[in-house]
């Protein structure tokens, strides 16, 4: 299996720059190469390995038809994640993480359904029977719901995994996923604890170039998983159709053989009857 990225690509993206030495988390020691001018430098050789591991695992999850929730609410990451994830049809949270998003999922779903109810009001004539002030209030509620939950409207059940940018900022999301045993994948900088997530990718989680590169690799792997799932489904459909055609042909052949056998039996019976009728009875002496 070829690597999805390399040392030079990560270096150009600035993925090797960690935080100041005084802000480091000792748990990140295995992923730190050295310290320069008071800043920790991440070992990109280990980053390459971890990116490949995370990408392959997420590819298999996508191939199984399950949803992966992306979480990135920091300013330099939200637009990047939105652009790359929206095309995949995967859910994402780039505004504020709503507390209980996972642990109180039923309540979140009610809020999402409320958007559908408001949308229905505009088409079934309900808006014609309320005042202008009430319409304005409902529109504001709808806009707020769209901002907070619009990107997860298609998430009808708990996600199979989370991909997170900056686990220190998204610590609530990590805690909820851990409580529900949902696998977590994350870009982890030198100020965070990589042990609290299942797949830690040691890299700069502040530089937009680093975030874009790693998120792009992950989304491409997921895209591959979705494409393979589509191919498998088409192959299964063709196999099913082929089996059905073979079954129909076998049935037709069976019916044809039955009629042929019936005709042959009828012909023999007729011949016997004709022979019997044409034969003169012998006289006894």
Helices and strands as residue ranges (DSSP letters): H 7-12, E 17-20, G 21-23, G 26-31, E 32-36, E 39-42, H 44-63, E 68-71, H 75-86, E 92-93, H 105-121, G 126-129, H 132-149, G 150-152, E 161-165, H 171-179, E 183-188, G 194-196, E 199-202, H 208-278
